């Protein structure tokens, strides 16, 4: 559950910026937080709320926070929810420009120590691929291939 102030902050950010830069809503919210002191459960709830505004980075984060395969997961774990949000975000990113993908890869590791920020993207790709495999080991599509390409250093 989000504190009232966090809910209000997210609603204000979304109403102000949703029409011009909804993909950045997650970054606009976390820049206002002390991420070293904010619990992962608050981040998880905030990501869920921002994902409802069609923010791909928030959908990615919410999927990861729900994933048992992400090292910084939240307390609410759900394979179905993780797969849904990871699939949604990876399918969007798959069709994004290389610049957008590179930007997400570099900007999203705020909760990893300096020098290990790239670990965020590796864990994201790994969690998504593992959830897809757990769901159906015989299924392989272009979105899974997209995520796997980073793990196989084809795009690193």
N, C-alpha and C positions, 0 to 999 in steps of 0.2 A: 504494500500500500504506500502510495506517495504522500508525503506531507503536503498540507494545503498550499504552502508557499511554492513547492516544486510544481504542483499541478497548475497553479496560477501562472508561474513563470513559463511553463510549456505552452499553455493556452495563449499567452501574450505573444510569445515568439511565433507560434504557428499562425495566429491571426495576422501578425505583421508581415511575415515573410513567406507564407505558404505559396502565394501566387507567383513569386519571383524566384525563389530558390529553395524549394522544399527538400531537395537532396542535402542541403546544408543545415537543416533544422537541428539535427543531433549535435553538430559541432557548435552551433550557436548556444545550445543549452549547456553542454559540458564546459564550455569556456567560462561560464558563470559559476561553476562549482569548484570547490577544492576537491579534486578527484582523489587526492591522497587520504581524505577524511570521509568521503562519501561512500557509504556501504554499497556493495555490489547489488544488494536487493533493491536499493533506491535506483541505481543505474538500470537494473533490469526492468523495473516498473516504468521508469522514464522512457526507456527504449521502446517498450510496448506501446505507450501512449503516443510517442512520436511516429512509430511505424504506422499507426492509424491515420496519420496525415500523409501517407505515401512517401515517407522519407526512407530511401534505400539503405542509407548507412545505419539508421535506427533499426530497420528490419534485420539487417545483418547482425547488429549487436544483440537484438532481442533473441534471434535464433541461437546465437552463440551462448548467451546467458542461460538459455534453456537446455543447452547441450551438455551432456555428461562428458563429452570429448574435449571441451574447452577448459583450459586450466583455471580460468577465472570465472567459472560458471556461477550462477545465482543459486538460491536455495530451492527454487521451483524448477524441477527438471522434468522435461517431457519430450520424448523422442518424436512424437507426432508434431508437436508445436515447433520444435527445433527444425525438423525437416521442412515443414511448411515455410517458415520464415527464411531459412537458409536457401531453399530452392527458389523462393521468390526473389531474394536479393542477388543470388548468383545468376539467375536467368536475366535479370535486369543488367547486371554488370557485364555479362557476356556480350551484350549488344551495345555496350558503351564504348566510347573512344579509348584508345590506349592511354591518353592523358588522364582521363577520369579514373581509370583503373589504377594507374600509377599514383595518382593523388590519394585514393582511398588506401592503397597499400602503405604509403608513407605517413599519412596523417592519422590513421586510425589506431596506432599502437601506443596511445597515451598512457596506458596502464602497464606497459612493459618498460624495464629499465633502458636507459640510453645504451645504444649498441645492440640491443635485442628487439628493437621496435619491429623489425622485419618478421620476427617470430609470430606476431599477431596474424599476419596474412597466411603464413604457413599453417598455423593452427586453424584458421578459418577454413582454408581449403581442405585440410585434413578432416575436420569435423563434418563438413558438408559431404565429402566423398564417403566417409564412414557411415553417415546416416543413410545415404542413398544405398550403399551396399547392404546395410542391415535391413532396409526396407525391401529390396529386391536384388539379390546378387547377380541376376541375369540381365538386369537393366543397365544400359550404358547409352547415354545420349550426348548431344553437343555441350550441354551445360556441365555435365560431369566431366567430360573431356576438357572443357575450359578450366575447371578447378584443378584437375589432375595435371594440366600442362605446367602449372606453377610448382607442383610437387616434383615433377620430373625434370625441372630446370629448362623446359622448352621455352618458357617465357620469362624466366627470372632475370 
